[in-house]
Amino acid sequence: MAYDEDLANRIRELIAGEKGVTEKKMFGGLAFLIGGNMSVAASGQGGLLVRVDPAENDALLAEPGAEPMEMGGRGAMKGWLRVSADVVEDDETLGTWVTRGVIYARSLPPKKS
């Protein structure tokens, strides 16, 4: 399954004012990186992938539609969440999740290119 291009465009609009944003195909979808660090992605499996502070991982899993992101054969990794497509159809909810990803990506040191 290809990533949802409409979702990618909605994410693009939400982060248009951010500095240092790049797009990269990864995890079967389209990721939005800030300073080289992934913030969010339109998932190739549907919905949204969000990188969050690992310390907030468990609390955020209580949010509707949030579940751990499985990384290949490594299982769930703290700080990486999947949010179901039906939940992010709502613009306000999408904005909340995108903001969480952007804030965390900004807190990380920029990657060297």
Contacts in CASP RR format, 6 or more apart in sequence:
PFRMAT RR
TARGET T0000
AUTHOR 0000-0000-0000
METHOD contacts of the structure
MODEL  1
MAYDEDLANRIRELIAGEKGVTEKKMFGGLAFLIGGNMSVAASGQGGLLV
RVDPAENDALLAEPGAEPMEMGGRGAMKGWLRVSADVVEDDETLGTWVTR
GVIYARSLPPKKS
1 44 0 8 1.000
1 45 0 8 1.000
1 46 0 8 1.000
2 29 0 8 1.000
2 44 0 8 1.000
3 28 0 8 1.000
3 29 0 8 1.000
3 30 0 8 1.000
3 41 0 8 1.000
3 42 0 8 1.000
3 43 0 8 1.000
3 44 0 8 1.000
3 46 0 8 1.000
4 42 0 8 1.000
4 44 0 8 1.000
4 46 0 8 1.000
4 47 0 8 1.000
4 85 0 8 1.000
5 42 0 8 1.000
7 42 0 8 1.000
7 46 0 8 1.000
7 47 0 8 1.000
7 48 0 8 1.000
7 85 0 8 1.000
7 88 0 8 1.000
7 94 0 8 1.000
8 30 0 8 1.000
8 42 0 8 1.000
10 91 0 8 1.000
10 94 0 8 1.000
11 32 0 8 1.000
11 40 0 8 1.000
11 42 0 8 1.000
11 48 0 8 1.000
11 94 0 8 1.000
11 98 0 8 1.000
12 23 0 8 1.000
12 32 0 8 1.000
14 94 0 8 1.000
14 95 0 8 1.000
14 98 0 8 1.000
14 99 0 8 1.000
15 21 0 8 1.000
15 32 0 8 1.000
15 34 0 8 1.000
15 39 0 8 1.000
15 98 0 8 1.000
15 102 0 8 1.000
18 34 0 8 1.000
18 102 0 8 1.000
20 34 0 8 1.000
20 35 0 8 1.000
21 32 0 8 1.000
21 33 0 8 1.000
21 34 0 8 1.000
22 32 0 8 1.000
22 33 0 8 1.000
22 35 0 8 1.000
22 36 0 8 1.000
23 30 0 8 1.000
23 31 0 8 1.000
23 32 0 8 1.000
23 33 0 8 1.000
24 30 0 8 1.000
24 31 0 8 1.000
24 33 0 8 1.000
25 31 0 8 1.000
26 38 0 8 1.000
26 41 0 8 1.000
27 41 0 8 1.000
27 43 0 8 1.000
27 44 0 8 1.000
27 49 0 8 1.000
28 43 0 8 1.000
28 44 0 8 1.000
28 45 0 8 1.000
29 41 0 8 1.000
29 42 0 8 1.000
29 43 0 8 1.000
29 44 0 8 1.000
30 41 0 8 1.000
30 42 0 8 1.000
31 38 0 8 1.000
31 40 0 8 1.000
31 41 0 8 1.000
31 49 0 8 1.000
32 38 0 8 1.000
32 39 0 8 1.000
32 40 0 8 1.000
32 41 0 8 1.000
33 39 0 8 1.000
33 105 0 8 1.000
34 102 0 8 1.000
34 105 0 8 1.000
34 106 0 8 1.000
35 105 0 8 1.000
35 108 0 8 1.000
35 110 0 8 1.000
35 111 0 8 1.000
36 105 0 8 1.000
36 110 0 8 1.000
36 111 0 8 1.000
36 113 0 8 1.000
37 51 0 8 1.000
37 105 0 8 1.000
37 108 0 8 1.000
37 110 0 8 1.000
37 111 0 8 1.000
38 49 0 8 1.000
38 51 0 8 1.000
38 105 0 8 1.000
39 50 0 8 1.000
39 51 0 8 1.000
39 98 0 8 1.000
39 101 0 8 1.000
39 102 0 8 1.000
39 104 0 8 1.000
39 105 0 8 1.000
39 106 0 8 1.000
40 48 0 8 1.000
40 49 0 8 1.000
40 50 0 8 1.000
40 51 0 8 1.000
40 97 0 8 1.000
40 98 0 8 1.000
40 101 0 8 1.000
40 102 0 8 1.000
41 48 0 8 1.000
41 49 0 8 1.000
42 48 0 8 1.000
43 49 0 8 1.000
43 82 0 8 1.000
45 82 0 8 1.000
46 85 0 8 1.000
47 82 0 8 1.000
47 83 0 8 1.000
47 84 0 8 1.000
47 85 0 8 1.000
47 88 0 8 1.000
48 82 0 8 1.000
48 83 0 8 1.000
48 85 0 8 1.000
48 88 0 8 1.000
48 94 0 8 1.000
48 97 0 8 1.000
48 98 0 8 1.000
49 69 0 8 1.000
49 80 0 8 1.000
49 81 0 8 1.000
49 82 0 8 1.000
49 83 0 8 1.000
50 80 0 8 1.000
50 81 0 8 1.000
50 82 0 8 1.000
50 83 0 8 1.000
50 97 0 8 1.000
50 98 0 8 1.000
50 100 0 8 1.000
50 101 0 8 1.000
51 79 0 8 1.000
51 80 0 8 1.000
51 101 0 8 1.000
51 104 0 8 1.000
51 105 0 8 1.000
52 60 0 8 1.000
52 79 0 8 1.000
52 80 0 8 1.000
52 81 0 8 1.000
52 100 0 8 1.000
52 101 0 8 1.000
52 104 0 8 1.000
53 79 0 8 1.000
53 104 0 8 1.000
53 107 0 8 1.000
54 78 0 8 1.000
54 79 0 8 1.000
56 79 0 8 1.000
57 78 0 8 1.000
57 79 0 8 1.000
57 81 0 8 1.000
60 66 0 8 1.000
60 81 0 8 1.000
60 100 0 8 1.000
61 67 0 8 1.000
61 68 0 8 1.000
61 81 0 8 1.000
63 83 0 8 1.000
64 87 0 8 1.000
65 83 0 8 1.000
65 84 0 8 1.000
65 86 0 8 1.000
65 87 0 8 1.000
66 81 0 8 1.000
66 82 0 8 1.000
66 83 0 8 1.000
66 87 0 8 1.000
67 81 0 8 1.000
67 82 0 8 1.000
67 83 0 8 1.000
67 84 0 8 1.000
68 75 0 8 1.000
68 76 0 8 1.000
68 77 0 8 1.000
68 80 0 8 1.000
68 81 0 8 1.000
68 82 0 8 1.000
69 76 0 8 1.000
69 77 0 8 1.000
69 80 0 8 1.000
69 81 0 8 1.000
69 82 0 8 1.000
70 76 0 8 1.000
71 77 0 8 1.000
71 80 0 8 1.000
79 104 0 8 1.000
83 97 0 8 1.000
87 93 0 8 1.000
88 94 0 8 1.000
88 97 0 8 1.000
END
